[in-house]
Amino acid sequence: MAMTSLPASAVEIQPKVAIAYDIGFLGDNSFNDAVNAALSIASKKYQLYEPFLREVPTNGTALDRLTRLRFLAKNGYTLIIAVGPGYRETVRRVSMEYTEVQFAIINDKTLGQLNISNIAFREDQGAYLAGVLSALTTKRNSVGFIGSEPELLSSFTRGVKAASTRVKVINISYPDIDGALMKGLARVDVAYSTWDGDAAVLSAVLENYSKKVSLIVETPDQYFAKLPAAQKVILASINKVLTKPIDQLVKAALANQALIDVIDEEAGIYGREYNVGNGGITLTINRKVTGAVLKRLKAEELKLTRQ
């Protein structure tokens, strides 16, 4: 992976970095907080402060997002980092209006323009590790996948089967089918949930299966995963780590460069993909497990780094 230099016309401009946060601003226990924490580390490392660093909120409307990004582009910010897919259409539009400005969008890989760095994560690798851990810790030999993403279900299942062919995977479709969640939870003792729309899955487990089902969650996607009550049922978390992406984006911007690795050549998607191998995807275990479980997880992580 290499940083690509921007055109000569951009080199003459004083580098300035802006962060456009998603709805909720700081204190959301999700991507805003994760990006802010990573930015704090990067800004100290590279001595980047106002007026060369700016952070802005949004109320979430299309007009507000558009107004704020245009304001930043007009006022000399050479890199504008937008937090979350909610900015997708706004970044697409404003990046075409200000082609000399470099944009980055966090947790997305759909925008096919050379002045957009899509910062994406290998969620399939996280799902695979969740499957491995589920199979290694279940006592019922029956584990669940709670979500509606076929590709992640497939990766989770591969992880389960890699650890044990005896363990059955229950696909608990959510939120598509009414009643599927409660029926599915009754059949498993470990479940990996990808649902981040609200805390409904967590609430269902806490209220009905707190001593029977352990959850594997995702951070920072699931803001409720940090709630004190949630720790009672959380076995582990699959983490998207923002430290390296923000560091690399800021470093590139200060050098008048950009992160534009080819993510999808056919679709013209550029940016950088973060995975287990480069530290972008990690697994944090919330409870005590055996040394054998940890050893097997390390071996599976090593396999993923070679992919």
RACOR-V656448 format. One record per backbone hydrogen bond with DSSP energy under -0.5 kcal/mol. CO is the residue of the C=O (numbers start at 1). NH is the residue of the N-H. If there is no record, write none. Layout:
co:CO nh:NH
co:CO nh:NH
//
This chain:
co:2 nh:260
co:4 nh:258
co:7 nh:10
co:7 nh:11
co:8 nh:12
co:10 nh:13
co:16 nh:78
co:16 nh:79
co:17 nh:54
co:18 nh:81
co:19 nh:21
co:19 nh:56
co:20 nh:83
co:22 nh:25
co:25 nh:28
co:30 nh:34
co:31 nh:35
co:32 nh:36
co:33 nh:37
co:34 nh:38
co:35 nh:39
co:36 nh:40
co:37 nh:41
co:38 nh:42
co:39 nh:43
co:40 nh:44
co:41 nh:45
co:42 nh:46
co:43 nh:48
co:47 nh:49
co:49 nh:52
co:52 nh:17
co:54 nh:19
co:56 nh:21
co:61 nh:65
co:62 nh:66
co:63 nh:67
co:64 nh:68
co:65 nh:69
co:66 nh:70
co:67 nh:71
co:68 nh:72
co:69 nh:73
co:70 nh:74
co:71 nh:75
co:72 nh:77
co:73 nh:76
co:76 nh:78
co:78 nh:102
co:79 nh:18
co:79 nh:81
co:80 nh:82
co:80 nh:104
co:81 nh:20
co:82 nh:84
co:82 nh:106
co:84 nh:87
co:85 nh:88
co:87 nh:91
co:88 nh:92
co:89 nh:93
co:90 nh:94
co:91 nh:95
co:92 nh:96
co:93 nh:97
co:94 nh:98
co:98 nh:101
co:102 nh:80
co:103 nh:117
co:104 nh:82
co:105 nh:108
co:105 nh:119
co:106 nh:84
co:110 nh:112
co:111 nh:113
co:111 nh:270
co:113 nh:116
co:115 nh:103
co:116 nh:118
co:117 nh:105
co:117 nh:119
co:118 nh:120
co:118 nh:272
co:119 nh:107
co:119 nh:108
co:120 nh:274
co:121 nh:123
co:122 nh:125
co:122 nh:126
co:123 nh:127
co:124 nh:128
co:125 nh:129
co:126 nh:130
co:127 nh:131
co:128 nh:132
co:129 nh:133
co:130 nh:134
co:131 nh:135
co:132 nh:136
co:133 nh:137
co:134 nh:137
co:134 nh:138
co:141 nh:168
co:142 nh:189
co:142 nh:190
co:143 nh:170
co:144 nh:146
co:144 nh:192
co:145 nh:147
co:145 nh:172
co:146 nh:194
co:146 nh:195
co:147 nh:174
co:148 nh:150
co:149 nh:152
co:149 nh:153
co:150 nh:154
co:151 nh:155
co:152 nh:156
co:153 nh:157
co:154 nh:158
co:155 nh:159
co:156 nh:160
co:157 nh:161
co:158 nh:162
co:159 nh:163
co:160 nh:163
co:160 nh:164
co:164 nh:167
co:168 nh:143
co:168 nh:170
co:169 nh:171
co:170 nh:145
co:170 nh:172
co:171 nh:173
co:172 nh:147
co:173 nh:177
co:176 nh:178
co:177 nh:180
co:179 nh:183
co:180 nh:184
co:181 nh:185
co:182 nh:186
co:184 nh:187
co:185 nh:188
co:189 nh:214
co:190 nh:144
co:191 nh:193
co:191 nh:216
co:192 nh:146
co:199 nh:203
co:200 nh:204
co:201 nh:205
co:202 nh:206
co:203 nh:207
co:204 nh:208
co:205 nh:209
co:209 nh:212
co:209 nh:213
co:214 nh:191
co:215 nh:217
co:215 nh:235
co:215 nh:236
co:216 nh:193
co:217 nh:238
co:218 nh:222
co:219 nh:240
co:221 nh:223
co:222 nh:225
co:223 nh:226
co:224 nh:227
co:227 nh:230
co:227 nh:231
co:228 nh:231
co:229 nh:232
co:230 nh:233
co:230 nh:234
co:233 nh:215
co:233 nh:235
co:235 nh:286
co:235 nh:287
co:236 nh:217
co:237 nh:239
co:237 nh:284
co:238 nh:219
co:239 nh:241
co:239 nh:282
co:240 nh:242
co:242 nh:246
co:243 nh:247
co:244 nh:248
co:245 nh:249
co:246 nh:250
co:247 nh:251
co:248 nh:252
co:249 nh:253
co:250 nh:254
co:251 nh:255
co:252 nh:255
co:252 nh:257
co:253 nh:256
co:256 nh:6
co:258 nh:4
co:258 nh:260
co:261 nh:263
co:261 nh:271
co:264 nh:268
co:264 nh:269
co:268 nh:270
co:269 nh:263
co:269 nh:264
co:270 nh:118
co:271 nh:261
co:272 nh:120
co:274 nh:122
co:275 nh:280
co:275 nh:281
co:276 nh:279
co:280 nh:241
co:282 nh:239
co:283 nh:285
co:284 nh:237
co:290 nh:294
co:291 nh:295
co:292 nh:296
co:293 nh:297
co:294 nh:298
co:295 nh:299
co:296 nh:300
co:297 nh:301
co:298 nh:302
co:299 nh:303
co:300 nh:304
co:301 nh:305
co:302 nh:306
co:303 nh:306
co:304 nh:307
//
